[in-house]
Amino acid sequence: MTSQLQHHAALTMRRGELVGRRHFLRQMSALGLGAGAIPWTEVLSASADDLRSRGKACILLWMQGGPSQFETFSPKPDHANGGETKAIGTSVPGIQISETMPYCAKAMQDLAIIRSMTSKEGNHQRATYLLHHGYLPMGSVKFPNLGANVGQQIGEASNQLPSYVRIGGRLANAGGGGFLGVQYDPLVLRTATRPPDNTLLRTAAERHQRRLHLLGTLENSFAKGAGQQIVADHRKMVEQASDMILSPQMKAFDLESEPQQLRTSYGKGDFASGCLLARRLVEQGVTFVEVVSNGWDTHQDNFQRSSELTAQVDQPMAALIADLKQRGMLENTLVVWMGEFGRSPRINPQAGRDHFPRAFNVALAGGGVRGGQVVGETNSAGTEVSERPVTVNDLFRTIYHTLGIDADQENLSRIGRPIKLVDGGEVVHELLGA
């Protein structure tokens, strides 16, 4: 126990130094920036710290497989391509969405829908990569994804929980820290109803510290050879894991501590639990949380399967937005609902819809996004974007903008190549403001 207390004391001292430095920079910024008394490097540090102090965060609700726009936010009940899906009115006059999403319909005043997303990537792997990174795969560069970039830009270094958490299992081609390093990889949870794997101490804290010391000795020997980078990455992971395991912030993973009435409001199922956990993690300073819903690749029996899938995500999504709003967190927390592409207007012989990147949906709430609106449209058949096309780069640039991140910020890859967070695109200004 003495060793554990010493460990916590050391952590507290280090965090105190960080907080003290940040407080000093903010104070000096307020007093001296206007007079040009502080070097530009200190200005940048002060700005970054101020941004982190605002508590900005992003929650990505990821629909793996490509959700049908017709069965979610862009029904076409007056055209044969709309199939069996009917439209219902929402809390905003003039805006209709699929009848399978009644909870989101009631929350429409807080939602903004982009009906004119467009891409050229109809392959699951490439499209998943694109919609997570803003770049297509490139053999020579391991790009960091959206969550890693957000964590690196505005994550709080002193926070004992990871800056990026993914709930719902691993995703092929969704990526992680890339050339930013393993410290920006997501902590992956298979389910929100259990704490992260291997986060309970299996021995006394003192013995745990002795084991870490022994591990460090073994790593030093390996690092003298060709394993220096491997050892550096591994040490970062071990240090992060040890800090997290011993942290009181681990209580965030205990959903049982929430009032039953609130838990009920999110609905049932893994996705509902994931949305509730996402809110709890953001409260504890986690900067980016991804909640995954699987099974949206509806090549067969699209209408029945889409109805079942929307039933799993509709209530939790609306409850998450309402919960964030009630706690005063929605203004600083951007919620993004999307998948890798949409589904084809033509209904195939198996009563399914195939891949369709040419026109699909994204829905957003919070983070300064103005709810109660639709941006862009498709033609009456849903086959083409007819108004205000929005590219993936436009979307990424807008997400970074809402979080106060400069999308033109450049990071150096491991071969020394400068790479912007977003290459091109423009902010979708219609989404923002009162």
C-alpha positions in Angstrom: 0.0 0.0 0.0 2.9 2.4 0.8 4.3 1.8 -2.7 0.9 2.4 -4.3 0.5 5.7 -2.3 4.0 6.8 -3.4 3.1 6.0 -7.0 0.0 8.1 -6.8 1.9 10.9 -5.1 4.5 10.9 -8.0 1.6 11.0 -10.5 0.0 13.9 -8.6 3.3 15.8 -8.5 3.7 15.4 -12.3 0.1 16.4 -13.0 0.5 19.4 -10.6 3.5 20.5 -12.6 1.5 20.2 -15.9 -1.5 22.1 -14.4 0.8 24.7 -13.0 2.5 25.3 -16.3 -0.8 25.5 -18.1 -2.2 27.9 -15.5 0.9 30.1 -15.9 0.7 30.1 -19.7 -3.0 31.1 -19.6 -2.4 33.8 -17.1 0.6 35.2 -19.1 -1.4 34.9 -22.3 -4.1 37.1 -20.9 -1.6 39.6 -19.6 1.0 39.8 -22.3 -0.1 38.5 -25.7 -1.6 41.7 -26.8 1.7 43.5 -26.0 3.8 40.9 -27.9 5.6 40.1 -24.7 5.5 36.3 -25.1 7.4 34.3 -27.7 5.2 32.7 -30.4 5.9 29.1 -29.2 4.4 30.0 -25.9 1.4 31.5 -27.6 0.8 28.2 -29.4 1.1 26.3 -26.1 -1.3 28.6 -24.4 -3.8 28.3 -27.2 -3.6 24.5 -27.2 -4.1 24.4 -23.4 -7.0 26.8 -23.5 -8.6 24.5 -26.2 -8.2 21.5 -24.0 -9.7 23.3 -21.0 -13.0 23.8 -22.9 -13.8 20.1 -22.7 -14.4 19.6 -26.4 -15.1 16.0 -27.4 -16.6 13.9 -30.2 -18.8 10.8 -30.1 -18.8 8.8 -33.4 -21.8 6.5 -33.8 -20.5 4.2 -36.5 -22.9 2.0 -38.6 -20.6 -0.7 -39.9 -21.6 -2.1 -43.3 -23.3 1.0 -44.8 -26.7 2.1 -43.6 -29.5 2.6 -46.1 -30.3 6.3 -46.4 -33.8 5.4 -47.5 -34.5 3.5 -44.3 -33.0 6.1 -42.0 -32.8 9.9 -42.8 -33.7 10.1 -46.5 -36.9 8.1 -47.2 -38.4 8.3 -50.7 -42.0 7.2 -50.1 -43.3 8.7 -53.3 -40.9 6.8 -55.6 -40.6 3.1 -56.4 -37.0 3.2 -55.1 -38.3 4.0 -51.6 -39.6 0.5 -51.4 -41.7 -0.4 -48.3 -40.3 2.4 -46.1 -42.7 5.1 -45.1 -41.8 8.6 -43.9 -42.9 10.3 -40.6 -42.9 13.9 -39.6 -40.5 15.2 -37.0 -40.4 17.8 -34.3 -39.3 20.3 -37.0 -42.1 21.1 -39.5 -41.2 20.1 -43.1 -38.5 17.5 -42.2 -39.4 13.9 -42.5 -37.3 10.8 -41.8 -37.9 7.1 -41.9 -40.8 5.7 -39.8 -38.3 3.3 -38.3 -36.7 6.1 -36.3 -39.4 7.7 -34.2 -37.1 8.7 -31.3 -34.8 10.6 -33.6 -37.8 12.2 -35.2 -38.8 13.7 -31.8 -35.2 14.9 -31.4 -35.0 16.5 -34.8 -34.6 20.0 -33.3 -31.1 19.0 -32.2 -30.2 17.1 -35.3 -28.7 18.2 -38.6 -28.9 15.8 -41.5 -26.5 15.9 -44.5 -28.4 14.2 -47.3 -25.8 14.9 -50.0 -22.7 13.0 -48.8 -20.9 11.7 -51.8 -17.8 9.5 -52.4 -16.4 7.2 -55.0 -15.5 4.3 -52.7 -17.9 1.4 -52.7 -15.6 -1.2 -51.3 -16.1 -1.8 -47.5 -12.5 -1.9 -46.6 -11.4 1.2 -48.5 -14.6 3.2 -47.6 -14.2 2.3 -43.9 -10.6 3.5 -44.1 -11.6 6.7 -45.9 -14.5 7.6 -43.5 -12.2 7.1 -40.5 -9.1 8.8 -41.8 -10.1 11.3 -44.5 -7.5 9.7 -46.7 -7.4 6.5 -48.8 -4.9 3.8 -47.8 -1.3 4.5 -49.0 1.3 1.8 -48.6 4.1 4.2 -47.6 2.2 6.1 -44.9 0.2 4.8 -41.9 -2.2 7.7 -41.4 -3.7 8.4 -38.0 -7.4 8.3 -38.0 -10.0 10.9 -36.9 -10.0 9.7 -33.2 -6.2 9.7 -33.0 -5.9 13.2 -34.5 -8.6 14.6 -32.2 -6.9 13.0 -29.2 -3.5 14.3 -30.2 -4.8 17.8 -30.8 -7.0 18.4 -27.9 -6.7 15.4 -25.5 -5.7 16.2 -22.0 -2.2 14.7 -21.4 -2.8 14.4 -17.6 -6.0 12.4 -18.0 -5.6 8.8 -16.8 -8.1 7.4 -19.2 -7.1 7.0 -22.9 -8.1 9.9 -25.2 -9.7 7.5 -27.7 -12.1 4.6 -26.8 -13.9 2.3 -29.3 -16.9 0.4 -28.0 -18.2 -2.6 -29.9 -15.2 -4.5 -30.9 -12.4 -4.2 -33.5 -13.1 -2.8 -37.0 -11.0 -3.8 -40.0 -9.4 -0.8 -41.6 -10.7 1.7 -39.0 -7.1 2.4 -37.9 -5.7 4.1 -34.9 -2.7 6.2 -34.0 -0.8 5.5 -37.2 2.5 7.5 -37.4 1.4 9.5 -34.3 2.3 6.5 -32.2 0.6 3.7 -30.3 -0.4 6.1 -27.5 -3.1 7.4 -29.8 -4.5 3.9 -30.6 -8.1 3.3 -29.3 -8.8 1.4 -26.2 -11.1 -1.3 -27.7 -14.0 -2.7 -25.7 -16.0 -5.6 -26.9 -19.0 -4.5 -24.9 -19.9 -1.6 -22.6 -21.3 -3.8 -20.0 -17.9 -5.1 -18.7 -14.8 -3.2 -17.7 -11.9 -3.3 -20.1 -10.1 -6.6 -20.3 -7.1 -7.1 -18.0 -7.6 -3.9 -16.0 -7.8 -5.5 -12.5 -4.5 -5.9 -10.6 -3.7 -9.6 -10.2 -1.3 -8.9 -7.4 -0.4 -6.4 -4.7 0.5 -2.9 -5.9 4.0 -3.2 -4.6 4.6 -6.4 -6.5 3.1 -4.9 -9.6 5.7 -2.1 -9.4 8.5 -4.7 -9.0 7.3 -6.5 -12.1 7.3 -3.2 -14.1 10.9 -2.6 -13.0 11.9 -6.1 -14.1 10.1 -5.5 -17.4 12.0 -2.3 -17.9 15.3 -4.1 -17.3 14.5 -6.7 -19.9 13.4 -4.1 -22.4 16.6 -2.1 -22.0 18.5 -5.2 -23.1 16.3 -5.6 -26.2 16.4 -1.9 -27.0 20.2 -2.1 -27.4 19.7 -4.1 -30.5 17.2 -3.4 -33.3 14.2 -3.0 -31.0 14.5 0.6 -29.8 11.3 1.9 -31.4 9.4 -1.3 -30.4 10.5 -0.8 -26.8 9.5 2.9 -26.8 6.0 2.1 -28.2 5.6 -0.8 -25.7 6.6 1.4 -22.7 4.1 4.0 -23.7 1.4 1.4 -23.7 2.5 -0.1 -20.4 2.7 3.3 -18.7 -0.8 4.3 -19.9 -2.2 1.0 -18.8 -0.7 1.2 -15.4 -1.9 4.7 -14.8 -5.4 3.8 -16.0 -5.7 0.6 -13.9 -4.8 2.5 -10.7 -7.0 5.5 -11.5 -10.2 6.3 -9.7 -11.5 7.3 -13.1 -12.0 3.6 -13.8 -15.4 4.1 -12.2 -16.6 5.6 -15.4 -16.9 2.0 -16.8 -19.4 1.0 -14.2 -22.8 1.5 -15.8 -24.5 0.0 -12.8 -23.9 3.2 -10.9 -26.3 5.1 -13.2 -29.9 5.5 -12.0 -32.2 2.8 -13.4 -34.5 5.4 -14.9 -31.7 6.9 -17.0 -30.4 3.5 -18.1 -34.0 2.6 -19.2 -34.2 5.8 -21.2 -31.3 4.6 -23.4 -33.1 1.4 -24.2 -31.7 -2.1 -24.3 -28.8 -3.8 -26.1 -25.1 -3.4 -26.6 -25.4 -0.2 -28.6 -27.6 1.4 -25.9 -25.0 0.5 -23.3 -22.3 1.9 -25.5 -24.0 5.2 -25.9 -24.5 5.6 -22.2 -20.8 4.6 -21.6 -19.8 7.2 -24.2 -21.4 10.0 -22.2 -19.8 8.8 -19.0 -16.3 8.7 -20.6 -16.7 12.2 -22.1 -17.6 13.4 -18.6 -14.2 12.0 -17.5 -12.2 13.8 -20.1 -12.1 11.2 -22.9 -11.9 13.2 -26.1 -13.1 10.8 -28.7 -15.5 7.8 -28.2 -16.6 5.5 -31.1 -19.7 3.3 -30.6 -20.1 0.6 -33.2 -23.3 -0.9 -34.6 -22.6 -3.9 -36.9 -24.7 -5.6 -39.5 -25.7 -2.8 -41.9 -24.6 -4.6 -45.1 -28.2 -5.4 -46.2 -27.8 -7.1 -49.6 -30.7 -9.3 -48.6 -34.0 -8.6 -46.9 -33.1 -4.9 -46.5 -36.4 -3.7 -45.1 -36.7 -6.2 -42.3 -33.1 -6.0 -41.4 -33.0 -2.2 -41.5 -36.0 -2.1 -39.3 -34.3 -4.3 -36.7 -31.1 -2.3 -36.9 -32.7 1.1 -36.6 -34.7 -0.2 -33.6 -31.3 -0.9 -31.9 -29.8 2.6 -32.5 -32.7 5.0 -32.7 -33.6 5.3 -29.0 -30.0 5.2 -27.7 -29.0 7.9 -30.2 -31.8 10.2 -29.2 -31.3 9.5 -25.5 -27.6 10.3 -25.8 -28.3 13.7 -27.3 -30.9 14.4 -24.7 -28.7 13.3 -21.8 -25.8 15.5 -23.1 -28.1 18.4 -23.5 -29.6 18.0 -20.0 -26.1 18.0 -18.5 -24.9 21.1 -20.4 -22.5 19.0 -22.4 -24.0 19.0 -25.9 -22.6 22.4 -26.9 -19.1 21.1 -26.4 -19.7 17.5 -27.6 -20.1 16.7 -31.3 -22.2 13.6 -32.0 -21.7 12.1 -35.5 -23.8 9.3 -36.9 -22.5 7.7 -40.1 -21.3 4.6 -42.0 -18.9 4.0 -44.9 -21.5 4.6 -47.6 -25.2 4.2 -48.4 -27.3 1.6 -50.1 -28.4 1.5 -53.8 -31.7 3.1 -54.9 -32.5 -0.1 -56.9 -33.8 -2.9 -54.9 -32.1 -6.2 -55.9 -33.8 -9.6 -56.5 -33.1 -10.6 -52.9 -35.1 -7.6 -51.6 -31.9 -6.0 -50.6 -29.9 -2.9 -51.4 -26.3 -3.0 -52.6 -23.4 -0.6 -52.0 -23.9 3.0 -53.0 -21.3 5.7 -52.2 -22.7 8.3 -54.7 -25.3 9.7 -52.3 -25.6 8.9 -48.6 -26.4 10.4 -45.2 -24.6 11.7 -42.2 -26.4 13.1 -39.1 -24.8 15.4 -36.5 -25.8 17.0 -33.2 -24.1 19.3 -30.7 -20.6 20.8 -30.9 -22.0 24.1 -32.2 -24.0 22.4 -35.0 -27.4 24.0 -35.6 -30.1 21.4 -35.3 -33.4 21.2 -37.0 -32.1 21.4 -40.5 -31.2 19.4 -43.7 -28.2 20.2 -45.8 -28.2 19.0 -49.4 -30.7 16.8 -51.3 -30.8 14.0 -53.8 -33.1 13.8 -56.8 -36.6 12.3 -56.6 -35.2 8.8 -57.3 -32.3 9.1 -54.9 -29.8 8.3 -57.6 -27.8 11.5 -57.7 -27.0 14.4 -55.4 -29.0 17.3 -56.8 -28.1 20.0 -54.3 -25.1 20.9 -52.2 -22.8 17.9 -52.5 -20.6 17.3 -49.4 -17.4 15.3 -49.8 -15.6 13.3 -47.1 -12.9 16.0 -46.9 -15.7 18.6 -46.4 -17.1 16.5 -43.6 -13.7 16.0 -41.9 -12.8 19.7 -42.2 -16.2 20.6 -40.6 -15.7 18.1 -37.7 -12.3 19.5 -36.9 -13.7 23.1 -37.2 -16.4 22.4 -34.6 -13.8 21.0 -32.2 -11.6 24.1 -32.6 -8.9 22.1 -34.5 -7.0 23.6 -37.4 -7.5 21.1 -40.2 -4.4 22.4 -42.0 -2.2 21.4 -39.1 0.6 19.3 -40.4 2.2 16.3 -38.7 5.4 14.6 -39.8 5.1 11.0 -40.8 7.9 8.7 -39.8 9.7 9.3 -43.1 9.6 13.0 -42.5 6.7 13.8 -44.8 4.4 16.6 -43.7 0.7 15.6 -43.8 -2.3 17.8 -43.1 -5.1 16.6 -41.0 -7.3 17.2 -44.0 -6.1 17.7 -47.6 -8.5 20.0 -49.3 -12.3 20.3 -48.7 -14.2 23.2 -47.1 -16.2 23.7 -43.9 -20.0 23.1 -44.4 -20.9 26.5 -42.9 -24.6 25.8 -43.2 -24.3 23.4 -40.4 -23.0 26.0 -37.9 -24.4 28.9 -36.1 -27.7 29.9 -34.7 
